[in-house]
Structure formats: structure tokens, C-alpha cells
Amino acid sequence: MIHQTLRIHRQKQTLWLYKRADWDGFRSEIDPIMQELAERDDLNTEEMWNTIKTAIINGMEKHIPRKTTRQKQRKPWVSASLERKLTKKKKLLRKSKKRGWQKVEERYQQLKKETQREFRREHNAYVETLLQGDDTDTTTTNKRFWTYVKHKRSDNAGIGTLRVNSTLITNPKEKAEALNEQFKSVFSIATEEIDAIKDNHEPKKTMTPIKVVEQGVLAQLLRLNPYKATGPDDLSPRVLKELAHSICAPLTVLYQKSLDTATVPSDWKKARVSPIFKKGDKYLPSNY
């Protein structure tokens, strides 16, 4: 059953206004910092990455305007005209309850049936085009699909109530911890058989040392999709791409140092994990 209630999610959000950014000023300020950093050899990978990240974030706050907003998120299949009708329906309902007029009640019931039909029709049409997809523009198709999934979730975390040891868990943080414990319990580690193979077989060939070159790092930075979301490090692909020529030198040094010392910054060990329901009872963490 499709519910035609228009749910509005009012989330406080910081929006970076990239179109109004002073990119030239940003690059001019960060260039000498990055050049000096690329020539230093006294920093470990953690220190070097934090210096790069801090310089970029400080530059963002200075050269990119931003605003905080509580944005209304309309369901992706609801058109502007249908949204206006749904808003009008709500007003009629409040007016009918307050005044008790028969004509208002009749108008409300008529508009309710009308919006229900339109809601189902627009939803079905949206899903149909989503399933058909567009082979020539997979990026847009994927974005529309995940937008649809986000609006069909049961809550902000996308996970309903879980049960652990006969206890029901509804708090988002506690649900995340329960799922984390489940994932940890099934994670594979090196076995004794693998260790034995390592001990009894010497490598016949030594891998050629990997050399990270600045041109390669620059090419990868320029290939970034500027419309992708930020990761746990809070650095937008749009910013990294705009600053590609400025930051490629210190990043090259950092990547090479990471390979040579077999160490990575702590930020690179973080990830956003999205549990996906498999089958069975939805309240069991083991079914994700």
C-alpha cells in the first residue's frame, strides 16, 4: 500500500556555495603551504595528512560562502503541482476541523481522492522510469535510484527496531553498535593454514618497488566526480578537483611515504557503512 502523506524531513544542513567561491584566492593562499609541505621530510603520514586536510578546510571556510538551512525534502516522484494540492488539502482539513462547515468537508474529501490518484500515478510512473534506466547516463540513473531508496527508509538510519538478547533497540547509536558487533563477529582473520604457507614458501620473486609520480596523482584528482558526496574526512571532491594542481605535489609525497613505511593516516581507515537487509526477520542484526 502506498501512503500519499507528504512527509517533510527538516534537517539542519550546511550548504557550501561552490559557484560563489573565490577559487583563485583559495589557490593563491594554499599554493605556498603545499609547496613547502612537499619539500618536508620530517613528518609521518598522519602529520602530513592532517596538515594538508587542515589547510584545505581553513581555506574552504575563508574562500567558499556557506549557509545553514532547514531544507524541505520533497519525495522525488511528487511534482510541484501535486505538492501544492497536498498543501491545500492540509489547509482544508484544518479549516474543516475548526469551522465544521459541510462545504469545506466535501471539498476536502474530493481533493483527498484526487491527490491519492495523482500520488499513485506519479509514483508508479517514477518507479517505471527508474527500473528502465538510461544506459547513456548511469550516473544520473544511480543518483535517482538512491534518492528513491532514501525516501523509502523507515527512519533516518534506514534500519527499524532491532532485537539483541531479548532487548528491543530503537536508539540509532545503539542500533549502529549492535550491527557493528554483528559485523565484527563474522569478520575473517588470517588462519593458521595461511600462516603455515607463508612460513614454508619463500617468495620466488620480489615485487618491483612502486613509484608514485605527480602526473599520475594529478590525473586522478582531475577525474574526480565533483557531484559525489563528501567522505568521513569532510573534503568535497569538488574542492579537491579545483585544487588539483595545488595539492598534487604533497599528496604524491604522502602516498609514496605511505607505501614505503606501510602506514596510513587514521582518516583513511574510516568509512561510512550502510547495512543492507538480506532476508528473514528485520529485527535481527544477523540478517543485515
C-alpha positions in Angstrom: 0.0 0.0 0.0 1.3 3.4 -1.0 0.8 6.1 1.6 0.2 9.5 0.0 1.1 11.5 3.1 3.7 14.1 2.2 6.4 13.6 4.8 8.8 16.6 5.1 12.2 16.0 6.6 13.5 19.2 8.2 17.2 18.6 8.7 19.6 21.3 9.6 22.2 21.3 6.8 25.3 23.4 5.9 25.5 24.1 2.2 28.7 25.2 0.6 28.1 27.7 -2.2 30.7 26.5 -4.6 29.5 28.7 -7.5 30.3 31.8 -5.5 33.7 30.5 -4.3 36.9 32.5 -4.8 38.9 29.7 -6.3 41.8 31.9 -7.5 42.2 33.4 -4.0 42.0 29.9 -2.5 44.7 28.6 -4.7 46.9 31.6 -4.2 46.7 31.1 -0.4 47.2 27.4 -0.4 50.0 27.1 -3.1 52.9 28.2 -0.8 51.7 25.9 2.0 51.5 22.9 -0.3 54.9 23.6 -1.9 56.6 23.9 1.5 54.9 20.7 2.7 56.0 18.8 -0.4 59.7 19.5 0.4 59.5 18.5 4.1 60.8 15.1 5.1 60.3 15.2 8.9 56.6 14.4 9.0 55.0 11.0 9.2 51.9 10.1 7.2 49.5 11.1 10.0 51.1 14.5 10.5 51.4 15.2 6.8 47.8 14.3 6.0 46.4 16.4 8.9 48.4 19.4 7.7 47.0 19.0 4.1 43.5 18.5 5.4 43.6 21.4 7.9 44.9 23.8 5.2 42.1 22.8 2.8 39.4 23.1 5.4 40.7 26.5 6.6 40.7 27.7 3.0 37.2 26.5 2.5 35.9 28.5 5.5 37.7 31.6 4.2 37.0 31.4 0.4 33.8 29.5 0.0 30.5 31.1 1.2 28.1 28.8 3.0 24.7 28.9 4.5 22.8 26.8 7.1 19.3 25.8 6.1 16.4 23.6 7.1 15.6 22.2 3.7 12.3 20.7 2.8 12.9 17.4 1.0 10.1 16.6 -1.3 9.6 13.0 -2.3 11.3 12.6 -5.7 8.2 11.4 -7.5 6.0 14.3 -6.2 5.6 17.0 -8.7 5.3 20.7 -7.8 1.7 20.8 -8.8 0.8 17.8 -6.6 2.7 19.2 -3.7 0.6 22.4 -3.9 -2.6 20.2 -3.9 -1.3 18.3 -0.9 -0.6 21.5 1.0 -4.1 22.8 0.1 -5.6 19.6 1.3 -4.0 20.0 4.7 -5.3 23.6 5.0 -8.8 22.3 4.1 -8.6 19.6 6.8 -7.6 22.2 9.4 -10.3 24.5 8.3 -12.9 21.7 8.3 -12.0 20.7 11.9 -12.0 24.3 13.1 -15.2 25.6 11.4 -17.1 22.4 10.8 -18.5 23.6 7.5 -20.1 21.0 5.3 -18.9 22.5 2.0 -15.3 22.6 3.3 -15.5 19.0 4.3 -16.9 18.0 0.9 -14.1 19.9 -0.8 -11.5 18.2 1.4 -12.8 14.7 0.6 -12.9 15.5 -3.1 -9.3 16.8 -3.0 -8.2 13.9 -0.9 -9.4 11.3 -3.5 -7.9 13.4 -6.3 -4.4 13.6 -4.7 -4.5 9.9 -3.8 -5.0 9.1 -7.5 -2.3 11.5 -8.6 0.2 10.3 -6.0 -0.2 6.7 -7.0 0.1 7.6 -10.7 3.2 9.7 -10.3 4.8 7.1 -8.0 4.2 4.3 -10.5 5.5 6.3 -13.4 8.6 7.3 -11.4 9.4 3.7 -10.5 8.8 2.5 -14.0 11.3 5.0 -15.5 13.7 4.2 -12.6 13.6 0.5 -13.4 14.1 1.1 -17.2 17.1 3.3 -16.5 19.2 5.1 -19.0 22.3 3.3 -20.4 23.8 6.5 -21.7 23.7 8.3 -18.3 24.4 5.8 -15.5 25.4 8.5 -13.0 22.0 10.2 -13.1 20.2 6.8 -13.0 22.2 5.7 -9.9 21.6 9.0 -8.2 17.8 8.8 -8.8 17.7 5.2 -7.5 19.4 6.1 -4.2 17.3 9.2 -3.8 14.3 6.9 -4.1 15.7 4.4 -1.6 16.4 7.2 0.9 12.8 8.4 0.8 11.5 4.8 1.4 13.5 4.2 4.5 11.7 3.6 7.8 13.9 6.1 9.7 16.9 8.3 9.2 19.2 5.4 9.7 17.2 3.2 7.3 17.0 0.4 10.0 14.0 -0.4 12.1 13.9 -1.7 15.6 16.5 -4.4 16.3 16.5 -7.1 19.0 19.6 -8.1 20.8 19.4 -10.7 23.7 15.6 -10.2 24.0 16.1 -6.5 24.3 14.5 -4.1 21.7 16.8 -1.4 20.4 15.4 1.8 18.9 18.2 4.3 19.6 20.2 5.0 16.3 23.5 4.9 18.1 22.7 1.6 19.9 21.5 0.1 16.6 24.8 1.1 15.0 26.7 -0.6 17.8 24.6 -3.7 17.6 25.2 -4.0 13.9 28.9 -3.3 14.4 29.2 -6.2 16.8 27.5 -8.4 14.3 29.8 -7.5 11.5 32.9 -7.9 13.8 31.7 -11.4 14.8 31.8 -12.7 11.2 34.9 -10.9 10.0 37.6 -13.2 8.7 41.2 -13.1 10.1 44.3 -14.8 8.9 44.1 -18.6 9.6 46.8 -21.0 10.8 46.9 -22.6 7.4 47.7 -19.3 5.7 50.4 -18.6 8.2 51.9 -22.1 7.6 52.0 -21.4 3.9 53.8 -18.2 4.4 56.4 -19.9 6.7 57.1 -22.8 4.3 57.3 -21.0 1.0 59.8 -18.3 0.3 58.8 -15.8 -2.4 60.4 -16.6 -5.7 60.2 -13.0 -7.0 60.3 -9.7 -5.3 57.8 -7.1 -6.5 59.2 -4.1 -8.2 59.0 -1.1 -5.9 56.0 1.2 -6.7 56.9 4.7 -7.7 54.2 7.3 -7.3 54.5 10.1 -9.8 53.0 13.6 -9.6 51.4 13.4 -13.1 49.5 10.3 -12.1 48.2 11.8 -8.9 47.1 14.9 -10.8 45.3 12.8 -13.4 43.3 11.0 -10.7 42.4 14.3 -9.0 41.1 15.7 -12.2 39.0 12.6 -12.8 37.1 13.1 -9.5 33.3 13.4 -9.8 32.6 16.9 -8.3 29.0 15.9 -7.6 29.8 13.0 -5.2 29.2 13.4 -1.5 32.0 14.1 1.0 33.5 11.2 2.9 34.3 10.9 6.6 37.2 13.4 6.1 34.7 16.2 5.2 36.6 17.0 2.0 34.4 17.5 -1.1 35.5 16.0 -4.4 34.6 19.4 -5.9 37.2 21.1 -3.7 39.9 18.5 -4.4 39.4 18.8 -8.1 39.5 22.6 -8.1 42.8 22.4 -6.1 44.3 19.5 -8.1 47.3 21.4 -9.3 48.0 22.9 -5.9 47.8 19.7 -3.8 49.1 17.0 -6.2 52.8 17.5 -5.1 52.3 17.0 -1.4 49.8 14.2 -2.0 52.4 12.4 -4.2 54.9 12.6 -1.3 52.3 11.4 1.1 51.3 8.4 -1.0 54.9 7.4 -1.5 55.7 7.7 2.2 52.6 5.6 3.0 53.8 2.8 0.7 57.4 3.0 1.9 56.5 2.9 5.6 53.5 0.7 5.4 51.4 3.2 7.4 48.2 5.2 6.6 46.6 8.1 8.3 43.8 7.3 10.7 41.3 9.1 8.4 41.9 6.6 5.7 40.8 3.8 8.0 37.3 5.3 8.4 34.3 4.5 6.3 30.5 5.0 6.3 28.9 1.6 6.4 25.3 1.2 5.2 23.7 -2.1 6.5 21.6 -3.7 3.8 18.7 -6.1 4.7 19.1 -9.6 3.2 16.2 -11.8 4.2 14.3 -13.1 7.3 13.3 -11.1 10.3 14.2 -7.4 10.0 14.8 -7.1 13.8 17.7 -9.5 13.8 21.2 -7.8 13.2 22.4 -11.1 11.7 20.0 -10.5 8.7 21.9 -7.4 7.6 
